[in-house]
Amino acid sequence: MSAVPRMIIHVFDGFCLTVILIAQETIINYYIIMRYKESVFPYFFFALDFLCVCSFVGTLFVAFNKFKNILRQDNVDGFNLHSARGTIMPLQLGDSPLIYLSWLFYALIFVVKIILIFNDDSFIHGLSVTDHFGPQLLKVALCSSSFLFLLLVEGHNWRKRGTPRYSYITSVCAKTGIEIFDSVSMLAILMESTSDLSPTVKDLILALSALNFVLPTIKLYQLSYNDFSKNNYSFPITVIYMFLHMLLIDVPYLAVRLYLWLVYHENASMFLMKNALSIVLGLRGMFPDLIEFRNSYISSHKKTKKVMSESEAKFEEISLRDQVIKPESV
């Protein structure tokens, strides 16, 4: 795709991202203002939201400049044949660190807002479906985070269809969007449940939902590299993310939903089977990756340590010889 049509799409994505972000944060801030009517601190969130907008827009601006630079370089199968431009940041931060830093900044503020809204049962259960600012609008506002993630990531999708980067971005957008819907579905239990849930269950639901909004930062870190083949951390990050997501999200979500179903007789959500399916797929996909990780990284690391230890031993032997030879030569 040439630079001009891509620029039009990029500007349109940035405009949509800005509008959705402002609408989402305004709606959620209004719920917080309703919750804390006698306090002025909720209004400070508008300043943080402005910083979020600036960070997202700045991220897309930097991404498009990188896209124009990559157009001038030769590429084969989505991998850059030229070395990336030098940067003042360490290599471990990635070529485009703003993509995961901006999302992390947004997610942390978003999580704080969720906790402030959902930590009061009387306020949550007091929302009426007949009100304009009722539970339905709140769920829609929360779900719009999936669109923000999509637009943010698509702003870094400058490769041709079928290339590794293009396929990776498409997969990340689809999976993360579903995960956000899963988190909102879990939060909806706190709004719609007719049972008197224990404080432990409520805190667990809030913690798991909050974690699921922050966890995509790991995938965005992997995306921050222009060339996956030059990122030594790409494959380990994939394995670590799959393990963490299954251990911290899918398994706890499945356990909580089964507990609510069997103990509190709550309606079984379709996401219950989604969590079960994700666990099965995660185990099937992670097993060969773990074997490859052991063969590619752990074994090579042991060989490297062995070579280094042998080199150190030879160096010590040479040093001892020098110490013996020097007095004799004198």
DRENNUGU-844807 format. One line per field, with one value per residue (C-alpha): x, y, z; residue number from 1; residue in three letters. Coordinates in steps of 0.001 Angstrom, whole numbers. Each point is the difference from the previous one (the first is absolute). Last residue first. Layout:
N
px: c(X,...)
py: c(Y,...)
pz: c(Z,...)
resi: c(NUM,...)
resn: c(ALA,...)
//
This chain:
330
px: c(64144,-1071,-443,-2200,-2197,-455,-1959,-2389,-478,-803,-2578,-1645,-120,-1727,-2471,-825,-466,-2408,-1881,-360,-1295,-2500,-1119,-447,-2056,-2083,-722,-941,-2378,-1571,-373,-1841,-2270,-744,-675,-622,-1922,-1969,-755,-1341,-1984,-1422,-1038,-1954,-1390,-2312,-1826,-92,-1267,-2617,-1359,84,-1599,-2794,-780,14,-2293,-2253,-491,-265,-3415,-1109,-1632,-2837,688,-917,2012,2047,94,-205,1978,2711,104,357,2750,1943,-234,1159,2838,1194,-336,1538,3056,1266,-1159,1011,3301,956,-965,1818,3158,85,-499,2552,2552,-553,382,2841,2823,-1619,1733,-2447,-2954,991,-1518,5,-2805,-2251,1666,-588,-3608,-394,1224,-2239,-2937,160,-1292,-3682,-96,1554,-2876,-2552,1861,287,-3634,-1285,2247,-1158,-3622,637,1809,-2719,-2575,-2719,-3526,-1893,-2057,2990,-493,2522,2756,-503,450,3641,557,-1674,2185,3077,-1111,-716,3564,1314,-1972,1588,3422,-367,-1179,2507,2916,-807,-244,3232,1866,-1276,1168,3376,578,-858,-3249,-1411,2751,1670,-820,-2136,1204,-3123,-1951,1202,-1445,-3213,-601,875,-2389,-2691,454,-169,-3522,-1154,172,-2165,-2531,-138,-604,-2687,-1836,351,-1794,978,-3078,-2178,-2575,2512,360,3295,-577,1659,3302,-357,-1064,2773,2771,3390,-1173,378,3281,1518,-919,1451,3295,120,-456,2841,2279,-1207,665,3568,625,-1451,2241,3072,-803,-194,2484,2850,367,3406,-31,829,2613,2075,900,-1396,2070,-984,1919,-1953,-1025,2287,-946,-1578,-3319,-2227,-3489,648,2970,417,2109,6,-1621,-3437,1530,650,-3608,-1250,2289,-1570,-3422,870,1271,-3323,-1982,1861,-419,-3751,-131,2176,-1910,-3352,1293,1337,-3451,-1481,2316,-1283,-3596,728,499,-3769,-476,1879,-2734,-1972,-3607,-1467,2405,-1929,-1683,3395,1409,-2831,665,3675,-990,-2043,2680,2712,-1868,-992,3524,1524,-2516,563,3800,126,-2316,2200,3172,-1506,-1064,3476,1579,-2449,799,3737,-248,-1651,2907,2894,-659,-1374)
py: c(-12029,-2630,-2498,2391,685,-3618,-1157,2976,-333,-3683,802,2548,-2525,-2522,2650,877,-3664,-406,3152,-1303,-3330,1825,2150,-3047,-1720,3131,256,-3668,460,3022,-1960,-2737,2495,2061,-2125,-3447,1132,2593,-2549,-2405,2798,1005,-3595,-33,3544,-554,-3009,1461,3355,-1604,-1997,2994,2270,-2532,-81,3795,219,-2610,2277,2940,-1353,1073,-2408,1738,371,-2834,1557,-3115,-1989,2821,2559,-2576,-1116,3621,642,-3137,764,3570,-1218,-2519,2396,3101,-464,-3463,-54,3584,-416,-3126,1446,3247,-1819,-2106,3021,2025,-2803,49,3750,613,-338,2679,49,-2452,1998,3017,3383,-733,1615,-2948,-2145,2754,142,-3658,666,3061,-2317,-954,3340,-367,-3640,952,2349,-2711,-2469,2472,1115,-3573,-977,2993,-977,-3650,961,2477,-2832,162,674,-1426,2008,439,2551,2699,-2134,-2620,2735,206,-3526,838,3103,-2191,-2437,2875,1186,-3505,-167,3240,-1276,-3128,1788,2857,-2330,-2323,2817,1528,-3313,-714,3425,-402,-3462,1109,-1196,3446,2560,1728,3403,-1146,2375,2194,-3234,-492,3254,-382,-3520,875,2933,-2193,-2576,2779,667,-2903,2135,2718,-2564,-1567,3399,813,-3196,486,3357,3480,554,-1375,-2729,-2776,1347,399,-524,-3414,1640,2823,-2246,-2470,2597,-1332,-100,3648,835,-3334,562,3512,-1271,-2661,2617,2095,-3055,-1024,3417,185,-3605,721,3049,-1939,-2919,2033,2638,-2515,38,-1568,-2115,771,-2776,1767,2743,3439,2650,-1503,-1116,-685,-3576,-2298,-726,-3215,727,-3032,0,-2762,1857,3699,2623,3430,3265,-1173,-671,3707,893,-2623,1349,3428,-1635,-1669,3265,1696,-2996,66,3763,-360,-2711,1946,3253,-1715,-1647,3343,1516,-2908,777,3578,-1229,-2316,3061,501,-3111,1771,2579,-1885,244,-1910,-2919,-2763,2352,1569,-3499,-815,3264,-897,-3228,1885,2622,-2655,-1975,2993,1455,-3384,-672,3424,-230,-3537,955,2985,-2065,-2709,2626,1543,-3424,-885,3246,-514,-3514,1363,2500,-2282,-2743,-3395)
pz: c(35598,-2524,2779,2000,-3104,-1090,3048,-9,-3737,365,2676,-2307,-2844,2264,1208,-3615,-872,2923,-998,-3554,1283,2223,-2946,-2224,2689,612,-3727,-170,2939,-1691,-3241,1894,1768,-3081,-3069,1450,3064,-1954,-2715,2607,1645,-3374,-683,3295,-262,-2936,1378,3506,-1239,-2230,2937,2350,-2606,-538,3721,166,-3037,1590,2991,-2399,-979,3455,2430,1818,3711,2351,2871,812,-3254,-2545,1966,701,-3639,-1075,2545,-987,-3721,542,2246,-2658,-2937,1579,2236,-985,-3630,-631,1822,-1971,-3372,813,1097,-3173,-2248,1963,-379,-3798,-457,2480,-2523,-2143,-3378,-1580,1327,-2085,776,3729,2004,-844,2658,2541,-1169,888,3542,355,-702,3738,1300,-905,1116,3332,783,-701,2206,2875,-198,-96,2913,2040,-561,876,3202,964,-110,-2605,1206,-2936,-2477,-2300,-2769,858,1547,-2702,-2600,1084,-1310,-3299,-199,468,-2705,-2384,609,-694,-3248,-1187,1059,-2119,-3142,181,804,-2910,-2534,1307,-237,-3500,-1213,1715,-1464,-3560,-1578,-730,-477,2928,1504,2937,2724,-40,37,3585,1299,-1986,1300,3596,-56,-1534,2785,2591,-1292,2151,3151,-1531,-1221,3468,1608,-2554,927,3764,-21,-1089,-2155,2766,-668,691,3529,1849,3719,-89,-893,2527,2877,-779,240,-1141,-3616,-965,1742,-1046,-3643,85,1406,-2726,-2723,1389,-41,-3464,-1549,1295,-1049,-3448,-428,1156,-2295,-3213,1134,45,-3801,-771,3140,3628,146,-2642,2432,-825,-1781,-3307,-3035,-3114,-638,-1891,-3551,-1251,1690,290,-1485,-2472,-1538,535,-1768,1611,-1018,1121,3425,504,-822,2449,2720,-446,203,3296,1516,-764,1253,3324,319,-480,2667,2461,-544,548,3165,1262,-521,1926,2907,48,-179,2928,2183,-78,2127,2872,597,2632,1135,-2927,226,-1799,-2458,-750,-519,-2392,-1855,-276,-1734,-2584,-605,-210,-2620,-2120,45,-877,-2768,-1582,232,-1398,-2852,-915,212,-2171,-2555,-1,-540,-2758,-1810,587,-1419,-3112,-395,1011,-2501,981)
resi: c(330,329,328,327,326,325,324,323,322,321,320,319,318,317,316,315,314,313,312,311,310,309,308,307,306,305,304,303,302,301,300,299,298,297,296,295,294,293,292,291,290,289,288,287,286,285,284,283,282,281,280,279,278,277,276,275,274,273,272,271,270,269,268,267,266,265,264,263,262,261,260,259,258,257,256,255,254,253,252,251,250,249,248,247,246,245,244,243,242,241,240,239,238,237,236,235,234,233,232,231,230,229,228,227,226,225,224,223,222,221,220,219,218,217,216,215,214,213,212,211,210,209,208,207,206,205,204,203,202,201,200,199,198,197,196,195,194,193,192,191,190,189,188,187,186,185,184,183,182,181,180,179,178,177,176,175,174,173,172,171,170,169,168,167,166,165,164,163,162,161,160,159,158,157,156,155,154,153,152,151,150,149,148,147,146,145,144,143,142,141,140,139,138,137,136,135,134,133,132,131,130,129,128,127,126,125,124,123,122,121,120,119,118,117,116,115,114,113,112,111,110,109,108,107,106,105,104,103,102,101,100,99,98,97,96,95,94,93,92,91,90,89,88,87,86,85,84,83,82,81,80,79,78,77,76,75,74,73,72,71,70,69,68,67,66,65,64,63,62,61,60,59,58,57,56,55,54,53,52,51,50,49,48,47,46,45,44,43,42,41,40,39,38,37,36,35,34,33,32,31,30,29,28,27,26,25,24,23,22,21,20,19,18,17,16,15,14,13,12,11,10,9,8,7,6,5,4,3,2,1)
resn: c(VAL,SER,GLU,PRO,LYS,ILE,VAL,GLN,ASP,ARG,LEU,SER,ILE,GLU,GLU,PHE,LYS,ALA,GLU,SER,GLU,SER,MET,VAL,LYS,LYS,THR,LYS,LYS,HIS,SER,SER,ILE,TYR,SER,ASN,ARG,PHE,GLU,ILE,LEU,ASP,PRO,PHE,MET,GLY,ARG,LEU,GLY,LEU,VAL,ILE,SER,LEU,ALA,ASN,LYS,MET,LEU,PHE,MET,SER,ALA,ASN,GLU,HIS,TYR,VAL,LEU,TRP,LEU,TYR,LEU,ARG,VAL,ALA,LEU,TYR,PRO,VAL,ASP,ILE,LEU,LEU,MET,HIS,LEU,PHE,MET,TYR,ILE,VAL,THR,ILE,PRO,PHE,SER,TYR,ASN,ASN,LYS,SER,PHE,ASP,ASN,TYR,SER,LEU,GLN,TYR,LEU,LYS,ILE,THR,PRO,LEU,VAL,PHE,ASN,LEU,ALA,SER,LEU,ALA,LEU,ILE,LEU,ASP,LYS,VAL,THR,PRO,SER,LEU,ASP,SER,THR,SER,GLU,MET,LEU,ILE,ALA,LEU,MET,SER,VAL,SER,ASP,PHE,ILE,GLU,ILE,GLY,THR,LYS,ALA,CYS,VAL,SER,THR,ILE,TYR,SER,TYR,ARG,PRO,THR,GLY,ARG,LYS,ARG,TRP,ASN,HIS,GLY,GLU,VAL,LEU,LEU,LEU,PHE,LEU,PHE,SER,SER,SER,CYS,LEU,ALA,VAL,LYS,LEU,LEU,GLN,PRO,GLY,PHE,HIS,ASP,THR,VAL,SER,LEU,GLY,HIS,ILE,PHE,SER,ASP,ASP,ASN,PHE,ILE,LEU,ILE,ILE,LYS,VAL,VAL,PHE,ILE,LEU,ALA,TYR,PHE,LEU,TRP,SER,LEU,TYR,ILE,LEU,PRO,SER,ASP,GLY,LEU,GLN,LEU,PRO,MET,ILE,THR,GLY,ARG,ALA,SER,HIS,LEU,ASN,PHE,GLY,ASP,VAL,ASN,ASP,GLN,ARG,LEU,ILE,ASN,LYS,PHE,LYS,ASN,PHE,ALA,VAL,PHE,LEU,THR,GLY,VAL,PHE,SER,CYS,VAL,CYS,LEU,PHE,ASP,LEU,ALA,PHE,PHE,PHE,TYR,PRO,PHE,VAL,SER,GLU,LYS,TYR,ARG,MET,ILE,ILE,TYR,TYR,ASN,ILE,ILE,THR,GLU,GLN,ALA,ILE,LEU,ILE,VAL,THR,LEU,CYS,PHE,GLY,ASP,PHE,VAL,HIS,ILE,ILE,MET,ARG,PRO,VAL,ALA,SER,MET)
//
